[in-house]
Amino acid sequence: MEHTGTAVALGLFDGVHLGHRAVLQKACEQQENGLIPSVFTFSPESAVYKPDSSSGYIYGTEAKTRLICECGILHTRIESFAAVKDFSGGEFVREVLKNGMNASFVCCGKDFRFGKGASCGVDELRDFGRCYGFEVTVVEDVVSAEGIVSSSAIRRLLSEGSIVRANELLGRAYSVYGTVVDGNHIGRTIDFPTVNQLFGEGQLVPAYGVYSGSVSIDGKSYRTVTNIGVKPTIEGERRPLAETHILGYSGDLYGRELEVRLEAFLRAERKFASLDELRTQIAEDVKIASADI
């Protein structure tokens, strides 16, 4: 790695949305010039988010890395925020970009900040580039009908349940990534078995409710109905999770990694008077999801 020049895209990339993809694409284009398309980023779990209703990271490290690679990036360096937060701007450029990644080309969005206390921006990055011999390209914002495409805008849309609009800014369906964990098996007792996935500590949880979507298992795509929330009909307190019924599938998925794509918001989560009432509503949700293609 140290003997080959790299084209390094800089950013948090926690949503890998259309704006992020524009930056990643600039790095990928440099492969024509013999450079390795690369990323320097932070683990989303280590970043600091504003404490509001739409705070938290969109995707965790594993999902983010997968999405970045799908964009054509060949090398990804991920650090915890704590590992570099006290670097001066010069130290970051010297230790990370030049000595650590042998950068010949660096790209970022116009709001990228680095150095202790976010003391440096794109102007300083250009100055350092002249000193250390790498080219700097600043990528303009991507603008949609929602305005500037940003992670904060996507967090807001997800927290509102506006999944279709969030997906437009992401450039793909928002997905719940994660290992299928054991649940309380209530779904089986009402004829709608589900797979359960937990959200990460500090991760943004989309609006509680029921979503239609899809999942791919062993190369085959299935329609899904996913409830995100705390299952208020069932007694007991619990952390939010995604509980997905996979239409037309039967099999043991415990311990497997799944990507459940959310494509439409069907209804808000609510407490039912009985399991029979819940069963009736889920049957209606499944009917809608079956036709929602």
N, C-alpha and C positions, 0 to 999 in steps of 0.2 A: 504493500500500500504506500509506504513512504517513498518508494522510487517512482511512482506514477503520479502525475498531476491530477488534481481533482477539480471539479466544478461543484461548489458547495452552496446549497440552498440553506438559508438561515431562517428560523422561525419556530414557534411553538407547535404549529400544525395540529392542534388537538382535534380539529374537525375534518382536516384534509378536504376543505370545501373548495369552491371554484376559485376563490382568491388564492388559496394555498396552492392549488393545482397550477395556476399561472406561474407562480414562482418556481415550483418543481419542474415545470416544463422548460423554463429557461436553463436550468441546470442540465436537464436531459439533452437539450439541443447541443450542448458542448461536447457530447460524445463524438460528434462529427469531427471535432478538433483534437481527438485523442485523449480527452479528459474523462475521468470516471464520474458519472453523475452521483453526487453525494449529498447528504443532509447532516447538519448539526442541529440538534434540538434537545429539549429538556423532557424528562418524563413528566407527563401531565399530572401525575399524582403528587409531584414535588413542587408544582407551581402554586402561586398564591392567587386566590380568586376573591373578588369582592363579595362580601357576605350579604347577598340579596336572594330573592326567590328564584332567580335564574342563574345562580352561581354554580360552580363546579366544572369539571372537565367533561368534554363531549365523549371522547374515546380514551381508553386507557392505553398504556404503552404497547401492549401486544397488538391490539386492534389498529392503533395508529401506525405502527411499523408495517403491518400487513398492507394497509392502504397506501402508504408511501411507496412501498415496493411495487404495488400494482401500477403506480404512475410511471415506473421506469427507473426509479432510483436504485443504484446497485450497491451503495454503501451507506449505512446509517449509523451515526454516532449519537448515542443518547446518554445524557448526563443528568444527574439530579441537579436541581437549581442550586442547592446548597454547595455543590462542588465548585461552582464557578462564580457565585454571586459576589464574592469579594475581590475578584480579579479587576484590575483597572482595565480600561479599554485597550491599552497597549499590551497588557499581559494576555488578555483574551485573544487578541489577534496573533501574537507571537506564539503562545503555548498551544492554542487550539487550532487556529486556521493554518498557520504556517508550519510550525514544528509537528503538530499533531496530525494534520490532514493534508499537508503539502498543497494548499489551495493555489490554483492558478487563475481561478474565476470564482467570484462570489456574487450571489444574488439574494435579494430580500425585498420585502415590501417597504414602502416609504416610511412607515411608522416603526420599523425595527429599531430597538434600543439594546445597548450592551454596555458592559463596564459597570463597576460598582455604583449602585444607586441609579442605574439606567442613565449614566452620565454622557453616553455617546450615542450618536445617531448616524444617519447615512452620510452626512458630510464628513464626519470623522472617519467613517469606514473608507470613504474614497481616499482620504489623506493617508491612512494606513496602507491602503492598496498601492499607492504610489511608492511608499517606503519599502514595502515588502514584495513588490512585483506581482501583484494579482489585479486582475480587472474586476471592477465592481459594476453591476447592473441593478438598478432599482426598478422594480416592477410596479406599474400603476395599479390602483385599485380596480377590482372588477365590480361593475355596477349592474344591478338588476332592478326589477320593478319595486323591490323592497328597499332600494337604496344601495349603499356600499355593502358588498358581501363581506360579512365578518362573523367571527365566532360568537360575539355577543348577540348579534341579531339572530343567529341560529339558536342559541340558548333560549332567547326570549320566545321564539316560535315554538320550540319543543316544550317549554314550560307551559305554553298556552294550549298545547295539543294541536297546533297548526302544522301537522306533519307533512302535508303536501307542499306547503310553502317552504318548510325547512328543507325538504328533499330537493327542491329546485335550487336552493343556495348551496347545498352539499354537492350537487351534481350526481347524486345517486341516492338510493333509499337509506335513511337512517337505520342502523342495525343494532340489535342487542347481541353483543359477542360474549361468549363465556361458556364455562363448563356446565353441563346439566347436573343439577344437584337433586338430592332426594327431597321430596315434599311430604305433605300429610296424606296424600293419596285420596283426597276428597273428590277430585275430578273423576276418578275411576268409579266411585260409588254412585255418581249421577250420569254415568255413561259418556263422559267427556274427559278422558285421560289427558294429562298435560305434562309438559316438560318445564322445569323451573330453572331460571337463571337469576343470579344475584347481581346487583350493581356494585361497583367498587366503592370503597370508602372515599367520600368526597366527590363522587361522580354525579353529574347532573342526572336527575331522574325525570323523564318526560311526564307530562300531565297524566295524572291517574285516570285510567279509562281503558276502553277496549279498542283495539286496533286490528284491522285486517292487514294481511301481508303475505309473505312467502318464506320458504326455507328450502335449501337444497340438501338432500341427504343421499350420499352415494351416487351422485350424478343425476338425481331425479328431483324435480321441483314440486313442492306441495304448497297448497294454500294454507294459511294459518289464521287463527284468531288468538290474539295475545291480550291478556289483561295485565296492565301495569298498575301496581298499587299494593295494598295491604290486606286484601280479601276481607272486607268488613263484615261479610255475612258469617264468617267463621270466627268463633270466639278466640280471644287471646291477642296480645300485642306482638307485632313482628315487624321486621324491616321490609322496606319496599322490594319487590321483585317482579320479574317478568314471568308470567305463567302462560304457556302457549299450548293450545290444542292444534294438532297437525291433522288436517283433513285427509282421510284416506290412508293414514299411516298407522301401522301397528308394529311395535318392536321396542326393545330395550335400548334407550339412549343415555342411560346414566353414565356419567363420567366422560361423555363425548363433548367435544367443542362444537358449538353450533353458532351460526350467524342467522338470526331471525330478522328479516327485513320488515319494517313497518311502512305501510303504504297509504293507509286511510284511517282516520279517526271515526269510530262508529258511535261511541257514546261514553259518557262519564262513568266512572266507577261509582257504584252505589250499594247500599246494604239492602238485601232482600229479606222478606219476612220468613222465608223457609228455603230449604234446599230444593224443594219442588219448584218454587218460583224461580230460583236461580237456574235450574235446569231448563225451564221453559224459555228464559231469556237467552241463555247460551245457544239453544237450538235456533232461535231467531238470528242471533249473531252469526252462527255458522251458515245459515241460509243466505244472508247478505254477503258474507265473505266468499261463498261458493260462486256467486254471480259477479263478484267484484274482480273482474279480470281485465 
